[in-house]
Amino acid sequence: MDNTELKVIADAMLEKKGQDVVSLDLKQIGTAISDYFIVCNADSTTNVTAIADNVEDRVREKCGRKVIRTQGKENAFWVILDYGDIVVHVFQTPYRSFYRLEDLWADADRTAYED
C-alpha cells in the first residue's frame, strides 16, 4: 500500500464535497486493525452515500481494488468501507463530532487533504 491509494480515496471524497478529509497512519500503533484510516464528513445522508459510492468507484477504477466489506449504507450516518489495509469512514457531520474518531487515534500521524 502506498500513498497513491490514499490520494485516490481523498480525491474521491473531495470530488463529492467531503469535508475535513484526513488520513491517519496507524502502522506505528500496535493495536490498530488496519494501516490507515481515512475520514471525512458531509452534511446530509445523500451526500454521505454519494461520497462512499464515489470512493468505491474510483478505487476500483484507478487501483483495481474492490471493497472487502461495507457497513452503514442503510442509514448513511456513518459509512465504513473496509479495504483491509485502509478503512474509509464517511460520517454525517454531527456523528463525526460525537464519535471523535481522530481523538481515539491521536498518536497517529495525520495528513489533511484539500481541493
N, CA and C atoms as an extended XYZ file, in Angstrom:
345
Properties=species:S:1:pos:R:3:atomname:S:1:resname:S:1:resid:I:1 pbc="F F F"
N         0.849       -1.180        0.000 N   MET     1
C         0.000        0.000        0.000 CA  MET     1
C         0.888        1.234        0.000 C   MET     1
N         0.551        2.165       -0.864 N   ASP     2
C         1.301        3.416       -0.845 CA  ASP     2
C         0.336        4.598       -0.763 C   ASP     2
N         0.891        5.760       -0.744 N   ASN     3
C         0.072        6.958       -0.605 CA  ASN     3
C        -0.799        7.235       -1.827 C   ASN     3
N        -0.521        6.544       -2.937 N   THR     4
C        -1.333        6.725       -4.139 CA  THR     4
C        -2.790        6.364       -3.859 C   THR     4
N        -3.008        5.241       -3.194 N   GLU     5
C        -4.378        4.812       -2.893 CA  GLU     5
C        -5.056        5.791       -1.942 C   GLU     5
N        -4.334        6.277       -0.955 N   LEU     6
C        -4.909        7.274       -0.048 CA  LEU     6
C        -5.312        8.530       -0.817 C   LEU     6
N        -4.466        8.938       -1.756 N   LYS     7
C        -4.746       10.122       -2.564 CA  LYS     7
C        -5.977        9.898       -3.442 C   LYS     7
N        -6.108        8.712       -4.032 N   VAL     8
C        -7.288        8.384       -4.845 CA  VAL     8
C        -8.552        8.491       -3.985 C   VAL     8
N        -8.495        7.947       -2.768 N   ILE     9
C        -9.644        7.992       -1.858 CA  ILE     9
C        -9.956        9.432       -1.462 C   ILE     9
N        -8.918       10.185       -1.077 N   ALA    10
C        -9.113       11.587       -0.671 CA  ALA    10
C        -9.706       12.403       -1.820 C   ALA    10
N        -9.179       12.215       -3.022 N   ASP    11
C        -9.697       12.940       -4.188 CA  ASP    11
C       -11.157       12.582       -4.445 C   ASP    11
N       -11.507       11.299       -4.292 N   ALA    12
C       -12.893       10.857       -4.496 CA  ALA    12
C       -13.818       11.503       -3.462 C   ALA    12
N       -13.330       11.642       -2.232 N   MET    13
C       -14.112       12.315       -1.183 CA  MET    13
C       -14.318       13.788       -1.528 C   MET    13
N       -13.230       14.452       -1.914 N   LEU    14
C       -13.290       15.884       -2.218 CA  LEU    14
C       -14.159       16.160       -3.448 C   LEU    14
N       -14.101       15.256       -4.416 N   GLU    15
C       -14.912       15.377       -5.637 CA  GLU    15
C       -16.396       15.506       -5.314 C   GLU    15
N       -16.825       14.805       -4.262 N   LYS    16
C       -18.239       14.815       -3.868 CA  LYS    16
C       -18.466       15.702       -2.633 C   LYS    16
N       -17.581       16.656       -2.450 N   LYS    17
C       -17.729       17.671       -1.390 CA  LYS    17
C       -17.583       17.126        0.027 C   LYS    17
N       -16.724       16.106        0.187 N   GLY    18
C       -16.389       15.643        1.532 CA  GLY    18
C       -15.645       16.755        2.265 C   GLY    18
N       -15.925       16.904        3.545 N   GLN    19
C       -15.329       17.975        4.346 CA  GLN    19
C       -14.275       17.414        5.297 C   GLN    19
N       -13.262       18.239        5.573 N   ASP    20
C       -12.243       17.909        6.567 CA  ASP    20
C       -11.679       16.503        6.331 C   ASP    20
N       -11.145       16.283        5.120 N   VAL    21
C       -10.606       14.966        4.740 CA  VAL    21
C        -9.232       14.781        5.389 C   VAL    21
N        -9.100       13.702        6.167 N   VAL    22
C        -7.878       13.440        6.931 CA  VAL    22
C        -7.560       11.948        6.874 C   VAL    22
N        -6.274       11.631        6.692 N   SER    23
C        -5.871       10.227        6.844 CA  SER    23
C        -5.017       10.100        8.102 C   SER    23
N        -5.140        8.958        8.735 N   LEU    24
C        -4.368        8.645        9.942 CA  LEU    24
C        -3.513        7.419        9.643 C   LEU    24
N        -2.210        7.549        9.842 N   ASP    25
C        -1.279        6.439        9.634 CA  ASP    25
C        -1.192        5.662       10.941 C   ASP    25
N        -1.763        4.473       10.942 N   LEU    26
C        -1.858        3.673       12.166 CA  LEU    26
C        -0.788        2.595       12.261 C   LEU    26
N         0.141        2.561       11.302 N   LYS    27
C         1.129        1.471       11.259 CA  LYS    27
C         1.974        1.384       12.533 C   LYS    27
N         2.269        2.526       13.146 N   GLN    28
C         3.120        2.529       14.346 CA  GLN    28
C         2.356        2.136       15.614 C   GLN    28
N         1.027        2.062       15.489 N   ILE    29
C         0.193        1.751       16.651 CA  ILE    29
C        -0.128        0.265       16.608 C   ILE    29
N         0.434       -0.483       17.544 N   GLY    30
C         0.344       -1.942       17.509 CA  GLY    30
C        -1.054       -2.519       17.559 C   GLY    30
N        -2.009       -1.784       18.121 N   THR    31
C        -3.357       -2.332       18.317 CA  THR    31
C        -4.309       -2.024       17.169 C   THR    31
N        -3.863       -1.284       16.165 N   ALA    32
C        -4.750       -0.857       15.079 CA  ALA    32
C        -5.148       -2.038       14.190 C   ALA    32
N        -6.377       -1.979       13.688 N   ILE    33
C        -6.897       -3.064       12.844 CA  ILE    33
C        -6.516       -2.905       11.376 C   ILE    33
N        -5.966       -1.747       11.024 N   SER    34
C        -5.541       -1.523        9.639 CA  SER    34
C        -4.335       -0.586        9.648 C   SER    34
N        -3.740       -0.371        8.475 N   ASP    35
C        -2.598        0.537        8.386 CA  ASP    35
C        -3.029        1.999        8.367 C   ASP    35
N        -4.190        2.261        7.751 N   TYR    36
C        -4.664        3.644        7.615 CA  TYR    36
C        -6.164        3.736        7.840 C   TYR    36
N        -6.575        4.836        8.439 N   PHE    37
C        -7.969        5.276        8.408 CA  PHE    37
C        -7.968        6.522        7.543 C   PHE    37
N        -8.996        6.716        6.748 N   ILE    38
C        -9.188        7.988        6.064 CA  ILE    38
C       -10.629        8.404        6.332 C   ILE    38
N       -10.791        9.646        6.774 N   VAL    39
C       -12.046       10.103        7.360 CA  VAL    39
C       -12.491       11.396        6.681 C   VAL    39
N       -13.810       11.528        6.495 N   CYS    40
C       -14.382       12.814        6.097 CA  CYS    40
C       -15.803       12.888        6.616 C   CYS    40
N       -16.436       14.029        6.432 N   ASN    41
C       -17.835       14.169        6.811 CA  ASN    41
C       -18.582       14.972        5.758 C   ASN    41
N       -19.912       14.876        5.832 N   ALA    42
C       -20.797       15.602        4.928 CA  ALA    42
C       -22.074       15.925        5.698 C   ALA    42
N       -22.842       16.886        5.179 N   ASP    43
C       -23.980       17.394        5.941 CA  ASP    43
C       -25.292       16.639        5.745 C   ASP    43
N       -25.369       15.736        4.765 N   SER    44
C       -26.627       15.012        4.547 CA  SER    44
C       -26.354       13.541        4.269 C   SER    44
N       -27.373       12.719        4.493 N   THR    45
C       -27.233       11.289        4.195 CA  THR    45
C       -27.015       11.089        2.697 C   THR    45
N       -27.654       11.906        1.878 N   THR    46
C       -27.474       11.808        0.423 CA  THR    46
C       -26.017       12.037        0.053 C   THR    46
N       -25.408       13.033        0.666 N   ASN    47
C       -24.009       13.368        0.403 CA  ASN    47
C       -23.074       12.271        0.917 C   ASN    47
N       -23.357       11.743        2.108 N   VAL    48
C       -22.546       10.645        2.669 CA  VAL    48
C       -22.546        9.455        1.708 C   VAL    48
N       -23.723        9.091        1.216 N   THR    49
C       -23.845        7.962        0.281 CA  THR    49
C       -23.102        8.245       -1.019 C   THR    49
N       -23.237        9.460       -1.534 N   ALA    50
C       -22.553        9.830       -2.786 CA  ALA    50
C       -21.035        9.727       -2.629 C   ALA    50
N       -20.510       10.173       -1.492 N   ILE    51
C       -19.065       10.102       -1.234 CA  ILE    51
C       -18.621        8.637       -1.175 C   ILE    51
N       -19.332        7.822       -0.403 N   ALA    52
C       -18.962        6.410       -0.255 CA  ALA    52
C       -18.991        5.699       -1.610 C   ALA    52
N       -20.043        5.945       -2.388 N   ASP    53
C       -20.144        5.318       -3.713 CA  ASP    53
C       -19.010        5.767       -4.626 C   ASP    53
N       -18.672        7.043       -4.570 N   ASN    54
C       -17.595        7.577       -5.413 CA  ASN    54
C       -16.245        6.986       -5.018 C   ASN    54
N       -16.004        6.823       -3.720 N   VAL    55
C       -14.762        6.194       -3.261 CA  VAL    55
C       -14.674        4.772       -3.816 C   VAL    55
N       -15.757        4.006       -3.684 N   GLU    56
C       -15.755        2.635       -4.217 CA  GLU    56
C       -15.459        2.615       -5.709 C   GLU    56
N       -16.122        3.496       -6.460 N   ASP    57
C       -15.924        3.553       -7.914 CA  ASP    57
C       -14.491        3.917       -8.273 C   ASP    57
N       -13.951        4.963       -7.668 N   ARG    58
C       -12.603        5.440       -8.009 CA  ARG    58
C       -11.522        4.426       -7.623 C   ARG    58
N       -11.664        3.793       -6.463 N   VAL    59
C       -10.655        2.814       -6.034 CA  VAL    59
C       -10.673        1.598       -6.964 C   VAL    59
N       -11.875        1.185       -7.382 N   ARG    60
C       -11.972        0.059       -8.322 CA  ARG    60
C       -11.353        0.443       -9.665 C   ARG    60
N       -11.679        1.654      -10.127 N   GLU    61
C       -11.246        2.118      -11.446 CA  GLU    61
C        -9.743        2.435      -11.488 C   GLU    61
N        -9.215        3.112      -10.464 N   LYS    62
C        -7.825        3.581      -10.509 CA  LYS    62
C        -6.830        2.658       -9.817 C   LYS    62
N        -7.314        1.833       -8.876 N   CYS    63
C        -6.399        0.964       -8.116 CA  CYS    63
C        -6.696       -0.517       -8.336 C   CYS    63
N        -7.802       -0.809       -9.000 N   GLY    64
C        -8.160       -2.201       -9.256 CA  GLY    64
C        -8.536       -2.975       -8.014 C   GLY    64
N        -9.024       -2.278       -6.999 N   ARG    65
C        -9.376       -2.949       -5.737 CA  ARG    65
C       -10.861       -2.823       -5.459 C   ARG    65
N       -11.435       -3.903       -4.960 N   LYS    66
C       -12.832       -3.891       -4.528 CA  LYS    66
C       -12.868       -3.831       -3.009 C   LYS    66
N       -13.890       -3.189       -2.500 N   VAL    67
C       -14.065       -3.099       -1.051 CA  VAL    67
C       -14.336       -4.508       -0.502 C   VAL    67
N       -13.753       -4.834        0.646 N   ILE    68
C       -13.932       -6.160        1.259 CA  ILE    68
C       -15.299       -6.229        1.927 C   ILE    68
N       -15.624       -5.184        2.704 N   ARG    69
C       -16.956       -5.123        3.324 CA  ARG    69
C       -17.334       -3.673        3.564 C   ARG    69
N       -18.637       -3.437        3.584 N   THR    70
C       -19.140       -2.091        3.875 CA  THR    70
C       -20.125       -2.184        5.019 C   THR    70
N       -20.279       -1.086        5.720 N   GLN    71
C       -21.235       -1.024        6.805 CA  GLN    71
C       -21.817        0.379        6.860 C   GLN    71
N       -23.097        0.478        7.159 N   GLY    72
C       -23.712        1.766        7.420 CA  GLY    72
C       -24.437        2.415        6.257 C   GLY    72
N       -24.416        1.786        5.088 N   LYS    73
C       -25.067        2.416        3.928 CA  LYS    73
C       -26.585        2.510        4.091 C   LYS    73
N       -27.160        1.629        4.906 N   GLU    74
C       -28.617        1.636        5.048 CA  GLU    74
C       -29.149        2.910        5.715 C   GLU    74
N       -28.379        3.516        6.624 N   ASN    75
C       -28.848        4.776        7.216 CA  ASN    75
C       -27.960        5.974        6.869 C   ASN    75
N       -26.734        5.709        6.414 N   ALA    76
C       -25.792        6.744        5.959 CA  ALA    76
C       -25.484        7.808        7.006 C   ALA    76
N       -25.485        7.409        8.283 N   PHE    77
C       -24.983        8.309        9.338 CA  PHE    77
C       -23.462        8.198        9.411 C   PHE    77
N       -22.985        6.964        9.214 N   TRP    78
C       -21.548        6.663        9.283 CA  TRP    78
C       -21.324        5.440        8.406 C   TRP    78
N       -20.702        5.649        7.247 N   VAL    79
C       -20.437        4.549        6.326 CA  VAL    79
C       -18.972        4.158        6.453 C   VAL    79
N       -18.738        2.858        6.562 N   ILE    80
C       -17.382        2.321        6.652 CA  ILE    80
C       -17.134        1.448        5.418 C   ILE    80
N       -16.021        1.708        4.745 N   LEU    81
C       -15.579        0.882        3.619 CA  LEU    81
C       -14.254        0.259        4.035 C   LEU    81
N       -14.219       -1.051        4.089 N   ASP    82
C       -13.028       -1.760        4.567 CA  ASP    82
C       -12.261       -2.342        3.388 C   ASP    82
N       -11.035       -1.856        3.194 N   TYR    83
C       -10.144       -2.385        2.158 CA  TYR    83
C        -9.024       -3.224        2.773 C   TYR    83
N        -9.156       -3.594        4.032 N   GLY    84
C        -8.114       -4.379        4.691 CA  GLY    84
C        -7.069       -3.474        5.299 C   GLY    84
N        -6.141       -2.996        4.482 N   ASP    85
C        -5.084       -2.119        4.985 CA  ASP    85
C        -5.545       -0.670        5.143 C   ASP    85
N        -6.659       -0.317        4.497 N   ILE    86
C        -7.223        1.031        4.609 CA  ILE    86
C        -8.696        0.894        4.991 C   ILE    86
N        -9.125        1.638        5.998 N   VAL    87
C       -10.541        1.686        6.351 CA  VAL    87
C       -11.013        3.117        6.156 C   VAL    87
N       -12.051        3.269        5.334 N   VAL    88
C       -12.607        4.576        4.987 CA  VAL    88
C       -13.821        4.833        5.870 C   VAL    88
N       -13.873        6.025        6.475 N   HIS    89
C       -15.015        6.420        7.314 CA  HIS    89
C       -15.624        7.685        6.726 C   HIS    89
N       -16.907        7.611        6.369 N   VAL    90
C       -17.628        8.780        5.871 CA  VAL    90
C       -18.771        9.046        6.846 C   VAL    90
N       -18.648       10.140        7.580 N   PHE    91
C       -19.615       10.484        8.619 CA  PHE    91
C       -20.580       11.562        8.157 C   PHE    91
N       -21.787       11.539        8.696 N   GLN    92
C       -22.608       12.724        8.669 CA  GLN    92
C       -22.018       13.631        9.754 C   GLN    92
N       -21.946       14.926        9.506 N   THR    93
C       -21.184       15.858       10.345 CA  THR    93
C       -21.418       15.702       11.857 C   THR    93
N       -22.658       15.663       12.347 N   PRO    94
C       -22.834       15.562       13.807 CA  PRO    94
C       -22.280       14.268       14.398 C   PRO    94
N       -22.285       13.195       13.610 N   TYR    95
C       -21.774       11.911       14.106 CA  TYR    95
C       -20.252       11.926       14.204 C   TYR    95
N       -19.612       12.601       13.278 N   ARG    96
C       -18.147       12.716       13.362 CA  ARG    96
C       -17.765       13.478       14.624 C   ARG    96
N       -18.491       14.551       14.897 N   SER    97
C       -18.224       15.333       16.114 CA  SER    97
C       -18.470       14.496       17.363 C   SER    97
N       -19.521       13.688       17.338 N   PHE    98
C       -19.881       12.884       18.504 CA  PHE    98
C       -18.872       11.770       18.756 C   PHE    98
N       -18.512       11.016       17.728 N   TYR    99
C       -17.622        9.864       17.918 CA  TYR    99
C       -16.148       10.225       18.016 C   TYR    99
N       -15.753       11.360       17.456 N   ARG   100
C       -14.380       11.877       17.580 CA  ARG   100
C       -13.319       10.790       17.352 C   ARG   100
N       -13.458       10.120       16.227 N   LEU   101
C       -12.564        9.020       15.866 CA  LEU   101
C       -11.094        9.430       15.900 C   LEU   101
N       -10.799       10.622       15.375 N   GLU   102
C        -9.395       11.063       15.338 CA  GLU   102
C        -8.812       11.206       16.734 C   GLU   102
N        -9.636       11.580       17.715 N   ASP   103
C        -9.150       11.708       19.089 CA  ASP   103
C        -8.769       10.350       19.671 C   ASP   103
N        -9.485        9.311       19.262 N   LEU   104
C        -9.170        7.958       19.741 CA  LEU   104
C        -7.806        7.498       19.232 C   LEU   104
N        -7.406        8.019       18.053 N   TRP   105
C        -6.139        7.647       17.432 CA  TRP   105
C        -5.213        8.863       17.376 C   TRP   105
N        -5.182        9.618       18.459 N   ALA   106
C        -4.424       10.875       18.496 CA  ALA   106
C        -2.926       10.682       18.274 C   ALA   106
N        -2.403        9.476       18.556 N   ASP   107
C        -0.972        9.200       18.376 CA  ASP   107
C        -0.586        9.023       16.913 C   ASP   107
N        -1.569        8.828       16.049 N   ALA   108
C        -1.300        8.534       14.637 CA  ALA   108
C        -0.816        9.777       13.895 C   ALA   108
N         0.070        9.563       12.914 N   ASP   109
C         0.458       10.650       12.014 CA  ASP   109
C        -0.752       10.998       11.176 C   ASP   109
N        -0.982       12.297       11.018 N   ARG   110
C        -2.197       12.787       10.387 CA  ARG   110
C        -1.848       13.590        9.132 C   ARG   110
N        -2.585       13.348        8.054 N   THR   111
C        -2.409       14.116        6.812 CA  THR   111
C        -3.767       14.689        6.420 C   THR   111
N        -3.804       15.994        6.159 N   ALA   112
C        -5.048       16.641        5.716 CA  ALA   112
C        -5.001       16.797        4.204 C   ALA   112
N        -6.141       16.673        3.557 N   TYR   113
C        -6.252       16.789        2.099 CA  TYR   113
C        -7.209       17.919        1.760 C   TYR   113
N        -6.855       18.692        0.738 N   GLU   114
C        -7.712       19.785        0.299 CA  GLU   114
C        -7.783       19.788       -1.209 C   GLU   114
N        -8.838       20.436       -1.720 N   ASP   115
C        -9.002       20.562       -3.174 CA  ASP   115
C        -7.807       21.206       -3.819 C   ASP   115
